[in-house]
Amino acid sequence: MAGGGNDKFSVLLPTYNERENLPLVVWLLARTFRDSGTDFEIIIIDDGSPDGTQEIAEQLEKIYGSDKILLRPRARKLGLGTAYIHGMKHATGNFIVIMDADLSHHPKFIPEFIRKQKEGNFDIVSGTRYKGNGGVYGWDLKRKLISRGANFLTQVLLRPGASDLTGSFRLYRKEVLEKLMEKCVSKGYVFQMEMIVRARQLGYTIGEVPISFVDRVYGESKLGGNEIVSFLKGLLTLFATT
């Protein structure tokens, strides 16, 4: 039975300079899963953060136990897609949750993801900022326009059948995520978009849950001009090849 019973949820948390955010997001995740009686593990994939994120993760592993917190670091920054592949190698759950470690995604939505998955027996449940009572908080107008514009362009060019393509708060069946990772070639912000496009191609079912996205509490945003150019290049590549 999906979303309960013997199911186990593995949360993949790629980190880079998140020492202030990590203890709080881990505490919120642990509380959310324990309150709902759900089996879980949190896999922290740190890409050689110079700010001491890894040391914080080691402390969290001692506090919560190495069965609940698994630190699986890498020597340097190697990208989001490879971080998920690395994390999945160590995941023992039959469902995978991917989310940001910077508190922009609140764990309180995870039980809703699980309920949605169970209701429709979906292969993927994606958090959406653009449906129902979903929304974005803490962004300036420029950032909102970039996000909306990117999403609109993607909808027009790719017709993916999901309302939020660039979001990174999702629940996957583990075997579905493994299959998608084999197919995806994009890096950076295009990666999340390609995952949904490929999922549709392969006939996987996608449910959506409205979420509130809140801009990071501590640290600096990692979205810059290079990422925007990369996104546009990736979008055109996907348009030409799908």
KENU-192877 format. One line per field, with one value per residue: x, y, z of N, C-alpha, C in turn. Coordinates in steps of 0.02 Angstrom, whole numbers, plus 32768, in hexadecimal, padded with zeros to 4 digits. Example, Ala and Ser with C-alpha at 12.3 -4.5 7.8 and 13.67 -1.06 7.14 Angstrom:
BEGIN
n_c1 = (8294,8282) .
n_c2 = (7EE4,7F90) .
n_c3 = (8186,8162) .
ca_c1 = (8267,82AC) .
ca_c2 = (7F1F,7FCB) .
ca_c3 = (8186,8165) .
c_c1 = (8294,8285) .
c_c2 = (7F5B,8002) .
c_c3 = (8186,818A) .
***
This chain:
BEGIN
n_c1 = (802B,8022,8071,8064,805A,80D1,8126,81B8,820B,8287,82E3,8338,83B7,8411,849E,84F0,8550,84F1,84EB,84A5,841F,840B,83FE,837D,8327,8337,8306,8280,8258,826A,820E,8196,818A,818A,811A,80B5,80C6,811A,8192,823B,82D0,835B,83C2,8456,84AC,8539,8597,8626,8622,8665,8640,862C,85BD,85C1,85F7,8591,852D,8565,8559,84CE,84B3,84E1,8488,8405,8416,8469,8418,83B2,83E6,844F,84EA,8533,85AE,85FF,8697,869C,863F,85CC,8556,84A0,8455,84B0,84C1,8447,844B,84B8,8486,8417,8451,8468,83EE,836A,82E3,8240,8205,8237,8260,8280,82C9,82ED,8372,836F,8306,82A4,8247,81C7,81BF,813F,80E8,80FE,80B0,803A,8064,8078,7FF7,7FB7,7FFC,7FD1,7F47,7F39,7F8E,8006,809D,80F4,80F4,80E3,8113,80BD,80CB,8073,7FEB,7F47,7F4D,7FD4,8073,80F2,8166,81C3,8213,8257,820D,824F,8289,8215,81D9,8237,822C,81A3,81A2,81FD,81B7,8142,8176,81A7,8131,80F0,8149,8165,80F5,80D6,8078,8074,806F,80D8,8175,81F9,820B,824D,821E,81E8,8199,81C5,81AA,8225,825C,822F,826E,82F2,82F0,82D3,8344,83A1,837E,8386,83E4,8403,8447,8454,83D3,837F,8375,830E,829D,82AC,829A,8210,81DE,8217,81DA,8154,8163,8186,8113,80F1,808F,8058,8038,7FFF,8023,7FF5,806D,80C2,8146,81D1,8249,82F8,8330,83AC,844E,8488,842E,843D,8423,8452,848A,84CB,8489,840A,8423,8450,83DB,8385,83CA,83C4,8339,831A,8364,831F,82A3,82C6,82E5,8281) .
n_c2 = (7FC4,806B,80F7,80D8,8059,7FE2,8036,8097,8132,8187,8215,8280,82EF,835F,83C4,8462,84D0,84E1,84EB,8534,851E,8493,8449,8471,844E,83C4,83A5,83CC,8373,82F5,8302,8311,8294,823B,8265,823C,81B7,8177,8118,8145,818D,81FD,8237,8286,82DE,8325,839D,83B6,842C,84C8,8508,84BE,846B,83DF,83B4,83DA,8383,830A,8314,8315,8294,824B,8277,8252,81D1,8155,810B,815A,81D5,81E7,820D,822E,8264,82C4,82EE,836A,83EE,83AA,83AD,83A6,8339,82CC,82C8,8296,8216,81E1,81E6,8190,8113,80EF,80EC,809F,80A0,8088,80F0,8190,8230,82CE,836A,8417,844B,84C2,84F7,852C,84D6,8494,8410,83EF,83DA,835B,82EB,8307,82F1,8267,8239,8261,8213,8196,819D,81A9,8149,8174,8182,81EA,8276,8320,83BA,8453,84FE,8546,8528,851A,8543,855A,85B0,8634,867B,8704,8721,879C,8809,87F7,8776,8729,8742,8709,8681,8666,8684,8626,85B1,85C4,85C8,8547,84FC,8520,84F5,846D,842C,83DD,83A8,83C2,843A,847F,8487,84A2,8493,8444,83EA,8356,82B3,820F,8169,80F4,80A0,80DF,815C,8130,80FD,8172,81BD,817B,81A2,822C,82BA,833B,83C8,842A,84A6,847E,83F9,83CD,83EC,839D,8321,8317,8324,82B3,8252,825A,8231,81AC,817A,8182,81A7,8243,829C,8334,83A9,843D,84B0,851D,8582,85BF,863E,861F,8614,8625,8650,865E,8670,85FB,8615,865F,86CB,8673,85FB,8618,8629,85A7,8561,858C,855D,84D4,84C0,84D7,8470,8400,8417,8401,837C,832D) .
n_c3 = (8000,7FD0,801C,80A2,8124,8104,80C2,80A0,80AC,805A,806D,8005,801B,7FD1,7FF6,8004,8053,80C3,814F,81B1,8192,818D,820E,8238,81CD,81CE,824F,823E,81DA,821A,8284,823B,81F7,8264,82AD,8258,825A,81FE,81A6,818B,8140,8138,80C0,80B2,803C,802F,7FD9,7FF1,8042,8075,80EA,815C,815B,814F,81C9,8220,81F1,8217,82A1,82AC,8281,82ED,834F,8321,82F8,8294,8245,821E,81F3,816F,813E,80AA,8061,7FDB,7F85,7F45,7EF1,7E88,7E44,7E35,7DFD,7DFF,7E87,7EB5,7E7A,7EBE,7F42,7F38,7F2C,7FAD,7FE7,803F,803D,7FEF,7FB4,7F7A,7FB3,7F73,7F97,7FC0,802D,806C,80B4,8064,8039,8094,8107,8134,80CB,809D,80D3,808C,8009,8012,802F,7FB8,7F5A,7F80,7F6C,7EDE,7EB1,7E7A,7E17,7E28,7E92,7E8C,7ED4,7EC0,7E97,7E52,7E4E,7E97,7F42,7F41,7F41,7F3A,7FA9,7FE6,7F7A,7F08,7E8A,7E10,7E1A,7E27,7DAA,7D54,7D79,7D5F,7CD7,7CA4,7CC2,7C76,7BF2,7BEB,7BF7,7B80,7B1B,7B38,7B6B,7BE5,7C3F,7CC7,7D4A,7D88,7D5D,7D7D,7E02,7E98,7EF6,7F19,7F13,7EF1,7EB0,7ED5,7E70,7DFF,7E02,7DF5,7D72,7D2A,7D45,7CFB,7C7D,7C77,7C43,7C5E,7CBB,7D53,7D66,7D02,7D0C,7D68,7D1E,7CAC,7CE5,7CFC,7C7A,7C3B,7C89,7C61,7BDC,7BEF,7C21,7CA8,7D39,7D7E,7E0E,7E5E,7EE1,7F2F,7F6A,7FDF,7FB7,8005,8008,8024,80CF,8111,80CF,8022,7F87,7F01,7E7F,7DEB,7D63,7D0A,7D22,7CEF,7C66,7C4B,7C67,7BFF,7B8E,7BAA,7BA7,7B20,7AE8,7B1B,7ADD,7A5A,7A5A,7A90) .
ca_c1 = (8000,804C,8068,8059,806C,8118,814C,81ED,8219,82CC,82E9,837A,83C5,8452,84AE,852E,854D,84AF,84F4,8471,83DD,8407,83E1,8335,8301,8338,82D7,823C,824C,8263,81CF,815F,8183,8179,80D4,8087,80D6,8134,81D8,8260,8317,836F,8405,8474,84E2,855C,85CB,8663,8614,869A,8625,8623,857E,85CE,8600,854D,850C,8580,8539,8488,84B5,84E8,844C,83C9,8427,8480,83E4,8384,840D,8488,8515,8556,85CB,862B,86D2,8693,85FE,85C8,8515,8464,8443,84DE,84B5,840E,8463,84E2,845A,83EC,8479,8467,83A8,8349,829B,8222,81F3,826C,824B,82B6,82B6,8326,8385,8375,82C7,8273,8213,81B6,81AD,80F8,80C3,810D,8075,800B,8080,806D,7FAE,7FA9,8017,7FA6,7F05,7F3A,7FC2,8032,80E4,8117,80CB,810C,80FA,80B5,80C2,8049,7FA7,7F24,7F67,801D,808D,8139,816C,8207,8236,8247,81E6,827A,828F,81D3,81CF,8263,820F,8165,81B4,821A,8182,8116,819A,81AA,80ED,80E1,8175,816A,80B3,80E9,8041,807D,806D,8116,81AA,823C,820D,8278,8200,81C2,8199,81CA,81B9,826D,826E,8220,82A5,832E,82E7,82D8,838A,83C4,836A,8391,8428,840B,8466,843B,838C,835A,836F,82CB,826E,82B3,827F,81C7,81D4,8226,81A7,811A,8176,8188,80D0,80E9,8059,8070,8007,801A,800D,8009,809C,80DD,818F,81EA,828F,8325,8334,83F2,8479,847B,8410,846F,840C,8472,8483,84E1,8454,83D3,8439,8450,8396,836A,83EA,83A8,82F4,831B,837B,82E7,8271,82DF,82F2,8249) .
ca_c2 = (8000,80A6,812E,80C2,8014,7FD1,8064,80BF,816D,819F,825B,8291,8336,8379,8401,8488,850A,84E4,84DA,8553,8503,844A,842E,847F,8426,837E,83A1,83CF,8334,82BF,830D,8304,824C,8219,8276,8216,8170,8161,8104,8174,8199,823B,822D,82C8,82DA,8366,83A2,83D7,8471,84E5,852C,8491,8445,8398,83AA,83DD,8345,82D5,831B,8300,824B,8232,8288,822E,818B,814B,80EA,818F,8207,81C8,823E,820F,829F,82C0,831A,83AD,83FC,8381,83B5,838B,82F7,8299,82C3,8267,81D3,81CD,81DB,8155,80D6,80E0,80F0,805E,80AA,807A,8132,81C2,8277,82FE,83AD,8442,844A,8507,8509,8547,84A3,8481,83C9,83E4,83C5,8315,82C0,8313,82CC,8220,822F,8268,81D8,815D,81A8,819C,8118,8196,8172,8226,82AE,835C,83F7,8488,8543,8568,850F,851C,8576,855C,85F3,8644,86B1,871B,8733,87DD,8804,87DC,872D,870C,8746,86D6,8640,8661,8683,85E5,857F,85CF,85B2,84FE,84E2,852C,84CE,8426,8411,83A4,838D,83D1,8483,849C,845D,84B1,8486,840A,83CA,831F,826E,81DE,8123,80EE,8082,8111,818C,810F,80F9,81B6,81D3,815C,81C4,8275,82CF,8382,83DA,8469,84B1,845C,83B3,83C0,83F1,8362,82E7,8314,8318,826C,8229,8258,8208,8166,8166,8184,81D3,827A,82C2,8374,83C4,8483,84BD,8561,8585,85F9,8649,8604,8639,8637,8643,8681,864A,85E2,8624,869A,86D3,8636,85C8,862B,8618,855E,854B,8599,852D,8492,84BF,84D0,842C,83D3,8424,83E4,8333,8307) .
ca_c3 = (8000,7FCB,804C,80E7,812E,8104,8099,80BF,8084,805D,8058,7FEC,8029,7FBA,801A,7FF8,807F,80E4,8196,81DB,8182,8192,824C,823C,819C,81E6,8287,8223,81B7,824C,82A7,820C,81EC,82A3,82BE,822E,8261,81BD,81A7,8162,8148,8118,80A4,80A6,800B,8032,7FA5,8008,8059,809E,8124,8195,8155,815A,8212,823C,81DD,8242,82E3,82A5,827C,8331,8375,830A,82EA,8250,821D,8207,81CF,814C,811D,8072,8040,7FA1,7F90,7F29,7ED2,7E4B,7E22,7E55,7DE3,7E19,7ECF,7EBD,7E69,7EF7,7F7C,7F2C,7F37,7FF4,7FFF,804B,8037,7FAD,7F99,7F82,7FB5,7F66,7FAE,7FD0,8074,8084,80D4,8035,8036,80D8,810C,8145,8090,808B,80DD,8055,7FD0,801E,8025,7F70,7F38,7F91,7F4C,7E96,7EA2,7E4C,7E16,7E3E,7EAB,7E87,7EF3,7E8E,7EAE,7E21,7E4E,7ED7,7F71,7F3E,7F36,7F47,7FDA,7FF3,7F3C,7EEB,7E4C,7DDA,7E22,7E17,7D62,7D35,7D87,7D39,7C90,7C95,7CC5,7C3D,7BB6,7BED,7BE8,7B39,7AEF,7B47,7B7E,7C10,7C66,7D0E,7D4E,7DA3,7D40,7D97,7E4A,7EAA,7F31,7EF9,7F2D,7EBA,7EBC,7ECC,7E30,7DCB,7E04,7DD9,7D2A,7D10,7D4A,7CC2,7C3F,7C79,7C32,7C6F,7CFB,7D70,7D70,7CCD,7D21,7D84,7CE7,7C81,7D09,7CF0,7C32,7C2E,7CAB,7C34,7BA2,7C04,7C36,7CF0,7D4F,7DA8,7E35,7E75,7F21,7F36,7FA1,7FE8,7FB2,802A,7FF8,8057,810D,811B,8096,7FE3,7F51,7ED2,7E3B,7DCF,7D1B,7CE7,7D28,7CC3,7C23,7C47,7C64,7BBB,7B62,7BB8,7B90,7AD7,7ADA,7B28,7AA9,7A1C,7A60,7AAD) .
c_c1 = (802C,803C,805B,8071,80B6,8143,8180,8200,8261,82CE,8330,8384,840C,8461,84EF,8528,8508,84B4,84BE,842D,83D5,83E9,8395,830E,8300,8308,828F,8229,823F,8220,8193,8154,816E,8131,80A2,8096,80F3,817E,81FF,82AB,8328,83B8,8421,84B0,8504,8596,8607,8659,864D,8682,861A,85E1,8589,85D6,85BC,8528,8524,8562,84F1,8482,84BA,84A8,8411,83D6,8438,844F,83B4,83A9,844A,84AE,853E,8576,85F2,8661,86C7,864E,85F9,8583,84DD,8454,846F,84D7,847C,8423,848C,84B7,8430,8410,8474,8420,838A,82FD,8281,8204,822B,824C,8288,829D,82F6,8333,8384,8335,8295,823A,8204,81A1,8163,80CE,80CC,80D2,8040,8022,806F,8023,7F9C,7FC0,7FE9,7F63,7F05,7F6B,7FF4,807A,810D,80E2,80F9,80EB,80F5,80A8,808C,8002,7F89,7F3F,7FB3,8035,80D7,813C,81B5,8230,8226,8225,820F,827E,824C,81C7,81FA,8244,81D0,8173,81D0,81E5,8153,8136,819B,8166,80DE,8109,816F,8128,80BA,80B0,804A,8086,80AD,8151,81ED,8241,8235,8260,81D1,81C9,8198,81C7,8203,8280,8261,8258,82E5,832A,82EF,8320,83B4,83B9,8380,83DA,8436,842E,8445,83EF,8361,834B,8329,8296,8270,8295,8234,81B8,81E0,81F2,8168,8127,8171,8145,80C6,80B2,8073,8035,8028,7FFA,8023,8037,80AC,8129,81A6,8234,82BC,832A,837B,8419,8462,845B,8446,845A,842E,8468,8496,84AC,841A,83E5,8438,840A,8379,8388,83CC,8361,82F1,8334,8344,82B2,8285,82E3,82B8,820B) .
c_c2 = (803E,80D8,8117,807B,800A,8000,8089,80F7,8185,81E6,8268,82DC,8348,83BB,8420,84C9,8514,84D7,84F9,8532,84B9,8430,8438,8454,83DC,8375,83A1,838F,82FB,82C5,82FC,82B9,8228,8227,824E,81CB,8150,8151,812F,816F,81D9,8232,8272,82BF,831E,8367,83CC,841F,848B,8504,84FF,846B,83FC,8388,83AC,839D,830A,82D7,8304,82B4,822C,823D,825B,81E4,8181,8123,811E,81C5,81E5,8200,821A,8247,828F,82F6,8361,83B3,83D9,8384,838E,8344,82C0,8292,8292,8220,81B7,81BC,819C,8113,80BF,80DE,80AA,8064,8096,80B9,8162,8208,82A1,8343,83D5,8441,848F,8523,852B,8516,848B,8437,83BC,83CE,837B,82E6,82CA,82F0,8282,820F,8231,822B,819C,8161,8193,8168,8134,817E,81AC,8256,82EB,8396,842D,84CB,8566,854D,8516,8554,8576,85A3,85F9,8680,86C3,872C,877A,87D2,87E5,8790,870A,870B,8712,8691,8634,865B,8640,85AE,8586,85B7,8566,84DF,84E7,84FC,8482,8404,83D3,8385,8393,841D,84A4,8470,8467,84A8,8447,83EA,8394,82DD,823F,8197,811A,80D3,80B3,8145,816F,810D,813F,81CF,81B6,8183,820D,8286,8317,838B,8419,846B,848E,8413,83A2,83C0,83B3,8324,82DF,8305,82CF,823E,8222,822B,81BD,814D,8163,81B6,8206,829B,8303,838A,840D,848C,8508,855B,85C5,8602,8636,8632,8652,8629,8668,8652,8636,85EE,8664,869C,8695,8600,85D7,8619,85CC,8542,8553,8569,84E7,848A,84B4,848B,83FA,83DA,8401,8398,830C,830E) .
c_c3 = (8000,8001,8093,80EF,8132,80DA,80C1,808F,8090,8043,8042,7FF5,800F,7FDE,8001,801F,809F,812F,81C2,81D0,8193,81D3,8250,820A,81B1,8220,826E,81FF,81E8,8270,827A,8203,822C,82B8,8295,8230,8222,81C3,8177,816E,8122,8102,8090,8077,8009,8001,7FBC,801E,8084,80DF,8161,8194,8167,81A5,8236,822E,8208,8288,82E1,82A1,82C1,8359,8362,82FD,82A1,8226,8200,81DF,81B1,8128,80E8,8048,8001,7FA8,7F78,7F09,7E8E,7E2A,7E43,7E3F,7DFF,7E65,7EDD,7EAE,7EA3,7F33,7F74,7F38,7F80,8011,8006,8047,7FF2,7F8E,7FA9,7F83,7FA4,7F79,7FBA,801B,8093,80A3,80A5,802A,807D,80DA,811B,8109,807F,8099,80A6,8015,7FD6,8014,7FDB,7F4A,7F42,7F6E,7F03,7E80,7E70,7E50,7E33,7E5B,7EAE,7EAC,7EBF,7EAF,7E87,7E1C,7E94,7F03,7F74,7F31,7F46,7F75,7FE3,7FB5,7F27,7EA8,7E14,7DDE,7E11,7DCC,7D3D,7D3D,7D5E,7CEE,7C7B,7C93,7C88,7BFC,7BB2,7BDB,7B9E,7B0C,7AFA,7B58,7BAC,7C38,7CB1,7D13,7D66,7D90,7D61,7DE3,7E5A,7EEB,7F17,7F1F,7EF1,7ED6,7EAD,7E87,7DF6,7DC8,7DE6,7D8D,7D0A,7D11,7D11,7C82,7C3C,7C6C,7C48,7CB2,7D15,7D73,7D3B,7CE0,7D3B,7D4E,7CBB,7CA3,7CFB,7CA6,7C21,7C4E,7C80,7BF8,7BB3,7C1F,7C81,7D04,7D82,7DCB,7E4D,7EB7,7F24,7F73,7FA4,7FE4,7FD3,801B,8034,8094,8119,80DB,8058,7FB0,7F1F,7E89,7E22,7D84,7CF4,7CE9,7CF8,7C7B,7C19,7C42,7C1E,7B88,7B6B,7BA0,7B45,7AC3,7AE3,7AF2,7A68,7A1E,7A7E,7A83) .
***
